[in-house]
Each structure stands twice: as C-alpha cells, then as structure tokens.
Amino acid sequence: MISFAKLFLRFSRRLLLFLLAVFILPALLHLGVWSLTDRPDGWRQATWSSAGILPLTPSPDEATIYVMTARTGGIKGAFATHSWLVLKPLGASTYDRYDVVGWGNPVRKNAYDADGHWYSNKPKISYRLTGKKAELLLPQVEKAIAAYRWRKRGDYTIWPGPNSNTFVASVLGQIPGLAAATPSTAIGRDFPADGRWIGRRKNGALFATLGGYFGVVAGGGRGLEINFLGLVAGINPGALEVAIPAFGALRFPELAS
C-alpha cells in the first residue's frame, strides 16, 4: 500500500515538472530572446511619442473603445506588457487615455499620447469596439474608471498587483457584455482588485485566485487560463489562440477555414 507521504512526493514532482515545462522554461526562453534586442538605458532615453497607430484626428461621428498594450521597460519587458484604455465618445474629435502608473497619483488621464510608445516599445490594439455598442458602453466604462479602488498614492504595487494591468482588467470586468481582455502578458490583471478570490465578473468570466499568485480564469473573452506567479498559459478556442507564458498569444487563424 502506497503511503500518503509517497503519494504527496509523487504529486509534488509531477507538479514541479508541469510548472517547469509550461511556465518557467518558456519564460526563460523569452528572456533570452529579449536580452538580444536593443532597448533604451532608462526612461529618459526612451521614446514616448505617438506610434501613428490611431488616426491623429478621429471622426466625431463614431464612439470608440480601445484597449492598448505595449511591452514595458527594462528586464520586465521580457515577461510583461503595460495596458491602458483609450476612449472616444460620440461627437468628440479627440481621445481620452487612461493609465495607471507606479509614481505619484496612480490613475492618469491623457498623460501620454493615446497611441504613444511605452519605453520605446510600439503599442498594439488589443481590443477595439466602435459604433452604437461602444456609445452605449462608454458611460459604464467611465463609471468603472472613476470607481477604481486602488487610485491613491502608494496603492500601486508592481507585482502581483494592483498595477496598470490590474486597473484595465478591473474596468473591463465591470462591464456586462464586454468580452474584452488584456493580453496574457499583462501581469497583474489577475490580482483581485475587488478583494474577491473566487466568483464571476460582470463580463461573464469565472475566476479563482490566490491573491494573484496563482489562479484560474474561464470565459469573459479569455477562454481557459492558468496563472502562475503572473505568467499565463491557456487556450482560447473562440479566438483560435494559445497563450504561452512571456511570449503571449499564438494564433491559428488557418483553423477557421
């Protein structure tokens, strides 16, 4: 008869191998790739200006919601991205950008260009919603931004959160019917901003977390994901993609044909 100690040891070894193969090795591999890229020495040398991704003067005839993301600076960029929101109400011809940063008052409005580089890294549009639905949801997004819990000096924590990605994920999670998500590289998005460690977000995502250090998420535009120390592995059949820790989403659009 196998003793409890032997069963526990066997389980521990298999768990360690799983974590090593699925999370640690991909992260180390991407660190090696990242170390070969040219990067600015610090924030003073970095580029923060517009990357020219969004129209300089958007049409006032359409409301738009963007989720933007870019690799962050320094060694952190090997593993993590920075996320922010860009809103354009109906009738407006300018954007409003909302970020959370790690200095001063965390929540910033229009501190940077809407599509600005982040530590010289070019941003991407992770999610875009336009038209009538965006017009209807914009007031809810703005309300969720105003109600964000971690908005005082000293509230920001780089890891596991609350950080910039916690902010965006928290806002998106408060909007029913908005199946938008930050990228899997947005470390901090699984920090429990509302204090709950298990439950269902208003956007439909089911979640369970141990304070952001480990957790599982299903639905809400994210498929099925496992979070380990901020690194995310998962599969999203609806988007035909696989999330690889540190690398991000690997898409297979040819499967749709």
Phi, psi and omega in degrees: 000129181284130181284161178300321181298319180291321177297318180295319179296318179296316178298318181297319179295317180293321178296317179298317178296320178298311181296322180295313184287319188273326186246306190290311183297314176300321180296318179293323178296316179291329175300319178296318178296316182297324182294342180270353182271153176279131181220152178294154181290333181193181184293332179292328181272351185281157175269133181235002185283173182303139177268359178074024181277319180264151176303136182300319177236098182290155179292134178285354186276000185214135174276148183215143173236126177241144163248118182251153179209150177207152175301142179273183188269167175064204181295335180299330182297342177291335186243334194227154173242160176255135182243150173209167181251140174234122183241142176222099181293160174300132179092345180270148177244016176224161179263158167241123180253135179236123176232164163242133181234170187264013179224146181065214175286124189299314186278121182242143176242122177057038175282341181222167173301148184305321180244036183291151171300154175237111187052044179073359180271130183289131181281167175232155173272110180277333181203142180218130177227129181230173173083206187298319181295319177297320179299319181287326184273340183306314178300325178291322178296314180296323177295318179293324177297314181296331183266004183303130190291320190261070187242006180262160175304133180092352181284336184287132173228123188298324181204135001277000181141174005281132180226199184299322181285330174300317181301307183295315180297322179296316179297312181298324181290346181269358187253107178301135177083358179260093183274057179253146181216150172285161181298160180295343178274001181280073182301129184111346182290339180265005173293134183285085185298331181265004178088351180274138180258353177205145179156204181225129177282162179295337178276005175101352183286131172268139184213154170215133185214151172253072176066020180092352180277329178208143180183174179225140177226140177222133178086192180064030180084007185245001181066226177239124184227147171242130180251126177230110181057030180095337177282140187237131170237140181184180179222137181232091182300325182296326179262000181055053181216157176239133179268123179248126182310133178074323180282323183100206187276132173253116187261150179232068184295337182294341179289343181281342183273000000 
